[in-house]
Amino acid sequence: MEMEGSMGHMGPLILGYSFPVLLMIVSGVFYAICAAIIWKPFRRENNELITALFAFLSYQAISMIFMGIEMQTMNMAYGNISALAVIIGSAYMLKFPFSRFSSKVRNVIFMLTLIVGLGAFAWLITTPERQHMLMNYVLWYDIITNGIVVGGSMILFALQNIEKRKKGLAGGAGVVSCCVVSNAAMLSGAFFTSAIFQFMAPLLILFSIKSRLKNGNNTGVTQNNI
């Protein structure tokens, strides 16, 4: 991908990696560590908000690491893995805005979204020309599905619930920080600004989870609560 190739050659080399590439991979590792930190509350609470945030941290970790590897090696196969992580993770996270519906309805929405995303992915990788469009498609897909729809719904639900406002706002702000602000900065070529907001996202999410665990016994957490 042309944008990735240009970013991969910016800045000084550190351990054989250009600084933007290394920062991308480090961001992915940081997301993976944050996902590991919330693994226990994710398994214990069976809550829609924590499930969505865990999915977000997990797919972003895979996406960033493989995107960084692609930027370093110029091997588009790694970029395809990164794109698939975003497409699958985004489809799964779209269950959250519909958490008040039955699990059957949410599963149907997940499958339809996944089919559309994978169909677009299959079409884009059929020719070299379309392959170069894949990164922009994935970034816009992430902005709309996760940043606007999922992140926006987290914030909206939090505003409607005073007791859980702090936790929901922090989680939603984390998703918006990465999926809207960071992706928009990357699309505009402001890679270092993008990296700053990438690092902000898991910090906000960890704050959300920590706040939830601290007050969980007093809030009556259930599967469909945020």
N, C-alpha and C positions, 0 to 999 in steps of 0.2 A: 504494500500500500504506500502510495507516494507520501502522505503525511507522516506515516510512521517512519518511513525511510529517512526523511529529512530530520525528524526528531532524534532518531537513533544516532545521528552524527553531530549533534550539538554538544557543546560543553567539553570539559576535560575528561580524560579517561581515568576511571577508578577501578582497579582490579580487572582491567581489560574491558570494562563496560563504560559507555558514555554516561554522563551523570543523569540525563533524563531517563535512560533505560534502567539504570540501577535504581532510581527513585521509583519507577513504576513497579519493578519487581519487589522492592522493599515494601511498598504500599500493599501489594498483594499478600506478602508474608504477614504484615501487620493485621490485615483483615482476617487472615486465617487464625492468628493468635486470638483475636477478639471473638471469633466464632467459637473457638475452643473454650474461652472463658464463660460464654453463656450456654455451653452445651448442657450443663446440669440443670439450670433453670428451664431450659427449653424442654428437656425430657420430663421434668417434674411437674411443671405447671400446665402443660397441654393448652396453651393460651394462644389465640390467633395473632396477637401483636408480637409476642416473642417468637412464634413460628415464622412470621413474615420477616422479622429482623434477622433471625438466624439464617434463613434462606438468602437474604440480601448479603450478609457478610460472607457466606460460603461461595455464592456464585461470583461475587466481586473479587474474592481472593483468587479463584481460578482464572477469571477473565484477565485481571491485571498481570498475574505472573506470566501467562502465556502470551499476552499482548507484548509484554516487555521482551520475552524471548524472541518473538517474531521481529520486533524492532531491531534486536541485536543480530539475528541470523538472516533476516530478510526471507525467511521460509514461511510462506503463506499458510502452510498446514497448521502452524501454531496459532495464527490469527483465526483460523476456522474453529479451533477448539475454544478460543476466547469468545468468539461470536456465539457459539452454541451454548456456552455457559450463561451468557446474558439472555438469550432467547428462552431457554428452559427455566432459568431462575425467575425471569420476569413473568412468564406465564403462571408459575406457581404462586408468586407474590400477588397476582391479581385476584386470588381467592380472598384476600383480606378485605377489600372494599365491599365484598358481598358476604361478609362473615355473619350477617344477620339472616341470610338465607340458609336453606338446608344444605347438607354436605353434597347431596346429589346435584343440586343446581351449581354449586361451586366447582364440582368436578367437571361438569359439562363445560362451564366457562373456561376452565383450565385446558381441557382438551381442544376446544375450538381455537383458543388463543395459540396454543402450541402448534396446531396444524397450520394456522396462518403463518406463524413465525418460521417454522421449518420449511414451509412451501416457498416463502420468500428467500430463505437461505439457499435452498436447492437451486432456485432460479438464478441467484446472484453468482454462484460458484461455477456455473456452466461454461462461462467464457472468461478469459483473462481480463477483458475490459470491465465486465460486471464485477469480477473479483475485487477490483480496485475500488468499487463502490461500497464494499461490504462494511468497512469500518464506519463510514458516515451513516449507513443504514442502521447499524447496531447502536451507535450513539444516539440517533434520533429516536429509535425504538425504546431505548432505555429512558430517555428524557420523558417521552409521552407516557409509557406504561407505568414505570416505577416512580419517576420524579413527580409527574403531574397527577396521575390517577391514584397510585398507591400512597405516595408521600402526602399528597393533598388530602386524601381520605383519613390518614392517620391524624393529621392536624385538625381536620374538621371534627372527627369523632372526639378528639381530646377537648376541643372547645365546648362540646356539648356535655361533657362530663367533668364537673368541677373537681371531684375527688381524684381523678386520674389525669388531670390536665397537664401537670408537669411531666409525667412519664410519657404520655402520648405526644406532646409537643416536641420533646427531646428526640424521641424516635423518629417522628415525621421530619423534623428538621435535619436529622442525620441523613435520611434517605434523599431529601431534596438537595442537601449540600453536595452529595456525590452525583446523583442522577440528573440534576438540572444544572446547578452552578458549575460543577467540575466538568461535566460533559460539554456544556456550552463553551466554557473556556478552552477546552481541547479543540473543539470545532473551529474556534476563531484563531487557533495557533498559540494561545497563551498557556503553554504547557506547565510552567511553574505555578501559575495561579491555579490551574487545574489540580496540581499535586497538593497544594495547600488545602483545598476544599475536600480532596480525597481523604486526607488525614483527619480532617475535622469530623467526618461522618461517623466513623467507629467510636470516636471519643464521646460524641453526643449519644450514640446508642448505648454505650456502656453506662453512661450516666443515667439513661432511662431505665436500664435493667437494674442497676444498683438501687435506684430510688424505688423501683417496684418491689424488690426483695425486702427492702427495709420496712416498707409499709404494707407488704402483701397480706399479713394477717389481719389488717384492719380494713381492707378494701373489698373483701369478698370476691376474689378472683375466680372467674369461671371461664369456660372455654370460649365463649363469645364476647367476653369483655375485653377492652383494650387495656 
